[in-house]
């Protein structure tokens, strides 16, 4: 999959994306049919244990993008532009995006747009494809007052619809729609030419993205409404670890066949 292929898929077939943060999982996903890997700033929460994504830095994102690229040489990779990487002006945005591309990203994703349209345009003009992101934009956690569904009132709905057109005019190649009502996501998808990728935005977007750790239930937290768990690997891993501990304590591991002779 390429950026051009991503665009041409609209109205032809659904696109699939998953987050990925390290080389080990990237190697597994490289052998799957998923279209695109997202090195999301959600790694600040999933990998590093922070409460929000605002703790991700350009350096952190570049380091993880390098790891994912090494593990998944055949996949399209999009890397998140972290908190404040575009809000400090066009020059800083191009520098940050360039660092992520040098690390192995095919494109970068930018949350929101208002107030830094020039920075987004500058990144695109520098030859770096940009994916937009509207609706619930986690970097604006403190503005929203938490992780809440967006687009339920007229003002918010209008902001998202207008934003989709602004981003399209700036030249983004796709837009993530996060945690918005299904009818609004359907309307945005119908109105714009570039693909929409939904997460908590219903079935009518041009594609879907999920956090891999949610899809495979690596954590025991109650899943969000829009998450479908396709495996229970967290429970399986805990069971495997406890069986390993039992075998160590009983002396069943290692066996002679798992040991070296003189």
C-alpha positions as CSV (number, residue, x, y, z in Angstrom):
1,X,0.0,0.0,0.0
2,X,1.2,3.5,-0.9
3,X,-0.3,7.0,-0.2
4,X,-1.5,7.0,-3.8
5,X,-3.1,3.6,-3.4
6,X,-4.7,4.8,-0.2
7,X,-6.4,7.6,-2.0
8,X,-7.5,5.5,-4.9
9,X,-9.2,2.9,-2.6
10,X,-12.0,5.4,-1.8
11,X,-15.3,4.0,-3.0
12,X,-13.6,0.8,-4.1
13,X,-12.7,-1.1,-0.9
14,X,-12.4,-0.5,2.8
15,X,-9.0,0.3,4.3
16,X,-7.6,-1.2,7.5
17,X,-5.1,0.4,9.9
18,X,-3.7,-0.8,13.2
19,X,-1.4,0.9,15.7
20,X,2.1,-0.5,16.1
21,X,4.9,0.6,18.4
22,X,7.8,-1.8,18.2
23,X,9.7,-4.2,15.9
24,X,8.3,-7.4,17.4
25,X,4.7,-6.6,16.7
26,X,5.7,-5.0,13.4
27,X,7.2,-8.3,12.2
28,X,3.9,-10.1,13.0
29,X,1.8,-7.4,11.3
30,X,4.1,-7.4,8.2
31,X,2.8,-10.9,7.5
32,X,-0.8,-9.9,7.7
33,X,-3.2,-8.2,5.2
34,X,-3.6,-5.0,7.2
35,X,-3.1,-2.0,4.8
36,X,-1.3,0.5,7.1
37,X,0.4,0.7,10.4
38,X,0.0,3.8,12.6
39,X,2.8,4.6,15.0
40,X,0.4,6.5,17.2
41,X,1.2,8.9,20.0
42,X,-1.1,6.6,22.0
43,X,2.2,4.9,22.7
44,X,2.7,7.5,25.5
45,X,-0.2,5.8,27.2
46,X,0.0,2.2,26.0
47,X,3.8,1.7,26.2
48,X,4.9,4.3,28.7
49,X,1.9,4.4,31.1
50,X,1.0,8.1,30.9
51,X,-2.6,9.2,31.4
52,X,-2.7,11.2,28.1
53,X,-0.9,11.4,24.8
54,X,0.6,14.8,25.4
55,X,3.8,13.3,26.9
56,X,4.9,11.9,23.5
57,X,7.8,13.8,21.9
58,X,9.2,14.0,18.4
59,X,12.2,12.0,19.5
60,X,10.1,9.4,21.1
61,X,7.9,9.0,18.0
62,X,11.0,8.8,15.7
63,X,12.5,6.1,17.9
64,X,9.4,3.9,17.7
65,X,8.9,4.7,14.0
66,X,12.4,3.4,13.3
67,X,11.6,0.2,15.2
68,X,8.3,-0.4,13.4
69,X,10.0,0.2,10.0
70,X,12.7,-2.3,10.8
71,X,10.0,-4.9,11.7
72,X,7.6,-4.1,8.8
73,X,9.6,-3.2,5.7
74,X,6.7,-4.0,3.4
75,X,3.9,-1.9,5.1
76,X,2.8,1.7,4.7
77,X,3.6,3.5,7.9
78,X,2.0,6.7,9.2
79,X,3.5,8.4,12.3
80,X,1.7,10.8,14.6
81,X,3.0,14.3,14.9
82,X,3.1,14.7,18.7
83,X,1.8,17.5,20.9
84,X,3.0,21.0,20.0
85,X,5.0,19.8,16.9
86,X,2.8,21.7,14.5
87,X,1.6,24.5,16.8
88,X,5.1,26.2,16.9
89,X,5.1,27.2,13.3
90,X,5.8,25.9,9.8
91,X,9.6,25.5,10.2
92,X,9.3,23.4,13.4
93,X,6.5,21.4,11.8
94,X,8.6,20.6,8.8
95,X,11.6,19.7,11.0
96,X,9.5,17.3,13.1
97,X,7.8,15.7,10.1
98,X,11.1,15.3,8.4
99,X,12.5,13.5,11.5
100,X,9.6,11.0,11.3
101,X,10.0,10.4,7.6
102,X,13.8,9.9,8.0
103,X,12.9,7.4,10.7
104,X,10.8,5.4,8.3
105,X,7.4,6.9,8.0
106,X,5.7,7.2,4.7
107,X,3.4,10.0,6.0
108,X,2.5,11.8,9.2
109,X,-0.8,12.4,11.0
110,X,-1.8,15.8,12.4
111,X,-4.5,16.3,15.0
112,X,-6.8,19.3,14.3
113,X,-6.0,22.2,12.0
114,X,-7.3,25.5,13.3
115,X,-4.5,28.0,13.9
116,X,-1.8,26.1,12.2
117,X,-3.1,25.6,8.7
118,X,0.1,27.2,7.3
119,X,2.2,24.6,9.2
120,X,0.2,21.7,7.6
121,X,0.5,23.3,4.2
122,X,4.3,23.7,4.7
123,X,4.7,20.0,5.6
124,X,2.8,19.0,2.5
125,X,4.8,21.5,0.4
126,X,7.9,19.9,1.7
127,X,6.9,16.6,0.0
128,X,5.6,14.9,3.2
129,X,2.1,13.4,2.9
130,X,-0.2,14.4,5.8
131,X,-3.2,12.5,7.2
132,X,-5.7,14.7,9.1
133,X,-7.5,13.9,12.3
134,X,-10.8,15.4,13.4
135,X,-13.4,14.7,16.1
136,X,-11.9,13.5,19.4
137,X,-8.3,14.6,19.1
138,X,-6.6,13.2,22.2
139,X,-3.9,15.9,22.2
140,X,-6.7,18.4,23.0
141,X,-7.7,16.3,26.1
142,X,-7.6,19.3,28.4
143,X,-9.6,21.5,26.1
144,X,-12.3,18.8,25.7
145,X,-12.4,18.1,29.4
146,X,-11.6,14.4,28.9
147,X,-12.1,11.8,26.2
148,X,-15.7,12.6,25.0
149,X,-17.7,12.0,21.9
150,X,-17.5,15.1,19.6
151,X,-20.0,16.4,17.0
152,X,-23.2,16.0,19.0
153,X,-24.1,19.7,19.0
154,X,-24.6,21.9,15.9
155,X,-21.4,24.0,16.5
156,X,-19.2,20.9,16.9
157,X,-20.8,19.2,14.0
158,X,-20.2,22.3,11.8
159,X,-16.6,22.5,13.0
160,X,-15.9,19.0,12.0
161,X,-17.6,19.3,8.6
162,X,-15.8,22.6,7.8
163,X,-12.5,21.1,9.1
164,X,-12.8,18.2,6.7
165,X,-13.1,20.6,3.8
166,X,-10.2,22.8,5.1
167,X,-7.9,19.8,5.4
168,X,-8.9,18.5,2.0
169,X,-8.1,21.9,0.5
170,X,-4.8,22.0,2.3
171,X,-3.9,18.7,0.5
172,X,-4.2,15.9,3.1
173,X,-4.5,12.5,1.6
174,X,-7.0,11.1,4.2
175,X,-8.7,12.1,7.5
176,X,-9.2,10.1,10.7
177,X,-12.6,10.7,12.3
178,X,-12.5,9.7,16.0
179,X,-15.5,9.3,18.3
180,X,-18.2,11.2,16.4
181,X,-21.8,10.1,15.7
182,X,-22.2,7.7,12.7
183,X,-24.4,10.0,10.7
184,X,-21.9,12.8,10.9
185,X,-19.1,10.5,9.8
186,X,-21.2,9.3,6.9
187,X,-21.8,12.9,5.9
188,X,-18.1,13.8,6.0
189,X,-17.2,10.7,4.1
190,X,-19.7,11.5,1.4
191,X,-18.7,15.2,1.1
192,X,-15.0,14.9,0.7
193,X,-12.8,13.3,-2.0
194,X,-10.1,11.8,0.3
195,X,-10.6,8.6,2.3
196,X,-11.9,8.8,5.9
197,X,-10.7,6.4,8.5
198,X,-13.0,5.9,11.5
199,X,-12.4,4.9,15.1
200,X,-15.6,5.1,17.1
201,X,-17.3,6.7,14.0
202,X,-19.5,4.0,12.7
203,X,-19.5,1.7,9.7
204,X,-19.7,4.3,6.8
205,X,-16.2,5.6,6.8
206,X,-13.8,4.5,4.1
207,X,-11.8,2.5,6.6
208,X,-11.1,1.7,10.2
209,X,-8.3,2.0,12.7
210,X,-7.9,0.3,16.1
211,X,-5.2,0.1,18.7
212,X,-3.6,-3.3,18.4
213,X,-3.5,-3.7,22.2
214,X,-7.3,-3.2,22.3
215,X,-8.0,-5.5,19.4
216,X,-6.1,-8.4,21.0
217,X,-7.1,-7.5,24.6
218,X,-3.6,-7.3,26.0
219,X,-5.0,-5.2,28.9
220,X,-7.8,-6.3,31.2
221,X,-9.6,-2.9,31.2
222,X,-13.2,-2.8,30.1
223,X,-13.0,-2.0,26.3
224,X,-14.4,1.2,24.9
225,X,-17.8,0.8,23.1
226,X,-16.2,1.0,19.7
227,X,-13.6,-1.7,20.3
228,X,-14.1,-5.2,19.1
229,X,-11.8,-7.7,20.7
230,X,-10.7,-10.3,18.2
231,X,-8.5,-12.3,20.7
232,X,-7.9,-12.5,24.5
233,X,-4.1,-12.6,24.3
234,X,-3.7,-10.8,27.7
235,X,-5.5,-13.6,29.5
236,X,-3.6,-16.2,27.5
237,X,-0.3,-14.6,28.4
238,X,-1.1,-14.4,32.1
239,X,-2.1,-18.0,32.0
240,X,1.2,-18.9,30.2
241,X,3.3,-17.0,32.7
242,X,1.5,-18.7,35.7
243,X,2.1,-22.2,34.1
244,X,5.8,-21.2,33.6
245,X,6.0,-20.2,37.3
246,X,4.4,-23.5,38.4
247,X,6.8,-25.5,36.3
248,X,9.8,-23.6,37.7
249,X,8.7,-24.1,41.3
250,X,7.9,-27.8,40.7
251,X,11.2,-28.4,38.9
252,X,9.4,-29.4,35.7
253,X,11.2,-26.7,33.8
254,X,13.8,-27.1,32.4
255,X,13.7,-30.7,31.5
256,X,16.8,-32.7,30.5
257,X,15.9,-32.2,26.8
258,X,15.9,-28.5,27.4
259,X,19.4,-28.6,29.0
260,X,22.9,-29.0,27.7
261,X,25.2,-31.9,28.4
262,X,29.0,-31.8,28.8
